[in-house]
Structures are given as structure tokens and as C-alpha cells.
């Protein structure tokens, strides 16, 4: 069974989500504050963590920061509906996805499974593939490793998935719907800005081209394009 850590100070909601997740075949442990959540997350016992943003003692964004300092485990954030600032900060710190509250248990399960499928695809034993090369970028999908100008490029799991899709289609525009389907493994939700935030973070890590433009261009009304040269 896949073991999930659920960190939320809403005891009633956490109990309801735990029951639903267990019915869907997950093994679930619950923590009700950020400090306890961080301690549990860093034990290495869990395949994925779900963090609420607003919690006592240590909020979800700071809990994520501490988890990321010691672990690359997948993390999904629960945010208050319309709470853009917190979820954007969470994504920039390396959250793999977010779900606005109130959320349906079915949606939460779908997001968890999408993240876990991406992790499984990157696990040892998956079929070996040749490197993807696009301009100064080289990516090895079987190892989830990337180099930029022959230097190691540090990416979160979601950033890697998005950049891989863009690199495979280098020179062509990829719609946000296709990026969501291929990289996030879920349909693009209405008003979902997570792809924009992740792409912004990737752009920052790649830096500017010699002419000052971004390596990832926004094509208004269509999507994003990775520029090979």
C-alpha cells in the first residue's frame, strides 16, 4: 500500500480525507500541526505528503521549506480557495501540485495518483532512453537528470517533467493543456496558474539568452515554446 502523510489542523476534514484515501487503497497517517508534519515527513516512511497551508505552530509553506531542506519526497499543498500568494510560494519552494480547499476527496486522489505516476516513471528499472538534447540543454529521462551548458541543473520533479515536454518539442509551441496532460498527468483546471509559476521558476534557473530574451517563450493565446538556439 502507498503510504501518505496528511498534515492538516482541521481534525474533522483530516478524518474524512483519511477515510476516503484508505478506501482508495492508501495507508494514511495524520499530523495536525506543521512541526509534527515535518518530523514525520523526514522519517522517510512516506511516498507522498499532503500539507495544508494554514496550520498552527508552523504553516504549510514553512513546513515545505523544512521538508525540502532534507527530502525530495513529493508534496501536494492544500490551499484556501483563491489564496494565490501562498500556493505560488509553495510551488516555487518545490511543491509538486496544489489543490484549493474545499476540495473533493475524488480530486485529491486524482492529483495524488498523477504525482505518484510521475515518480514511478522515474524509478529505477524503467526503460532506458537516450538523452534529450535541445540547445545547451541535455536531459536524461531515465535518471531525471539535466545539464545546462554542461553544468548540473537542479529542478523539482514537476519542473523536470515540464521542461522535458518542452525540450522534446523544442522549436514548437506546446499548449498549456498539453503541458498539463503530458507533464502533470491531469487535465488543465480552469484558472490553474501552477504551470505558469513552474515555468517562471525554470526560466529563472536557465537565465536569459545572449540577446536578453527567455529560453522559454510565451506565445500569447497558444502556450510555451522552448527556443533551441
Residue, then its C-alpha position, 0 to 999 in steps of 0.5 A: x500500500x502507498x503510504x501518505x502523510x496528511x498534515x492538516x489542523x482541521x481534525x474533522x476534514x483530516x478524518x474524512x480525507x483519511x477515510x476516503x484515501x484508505x478506501x482508495x487503497x492508501x495507508x494514511x497517517x495524520x499530523x495536525x500541526x506543521x512541526x509534527x508534519x515535518x518530523x514525520x515527513x523526514x522519517x522517510x516512511x512516506x511516498x507522498x505528503x499532503x500539507x495544508x497551508x494554514x496550520x498552527x505552530x508552523x504553516x504549510x509553506x514553512x513546513x515545505x521549506x523544512x521538508x525540502x531542506x532534507x527530502x525530495x519526497x513529493x508534496x501536494x499543498x492544500x490551499x484556501x480557495x483563491x489564496x494565490x500568494x501562498x500556493x505560488x510560494x509553495x510551488x516555487x519552494x518545490x511543491x509538486x501540485x496544489x489543490x484549493x480547499x474545499x476540495x473533493x476527496x475524488x480530486x485529491x486522489x486524482x492529483x495524488x495518483x498523477x504525482x505518484x505516476x510521475x515518480x514511478x516513471x522515474x524509478x529505477x528499472x524503467x526503460x532506458x532512453x537516450x538523452x534529450x538534447x535541445x540547445x545547451x540543454x541535455x536531459x536524461x529521462x531515465x535518471x531525471x537528470x539535466x545539464x545546462x551548458x554542461x553544468x548540473x541543473x537542479x529542478x523539482x520533479x514537476x519542473x523536470x517533467x515540464x521542461x522535458x515536454x518542452x525540450x522534446x518539442x523544442x522549436x514548437x509551441x506546446x499548449x498549456x493543456x498539453x503541458x498539463x496532460x503530458x507533464x502533470x498527468x491531469x487535465x488543465x483546471x480552469x484558472x490553474x496558474x501552477x504551470x505558469x509559476x513552474x515555468x517562471x521558476x525554470x526560466x529563472x534557473x536557465x537565465x536569459x539568452x545572449x540577446x536578453x530574451x527567455x529560453x522559454x517563450x510565451x506565445x500569447x493565446x497558444x502556450x510555451x515554446x522552448x527556443x533551441x538556439 
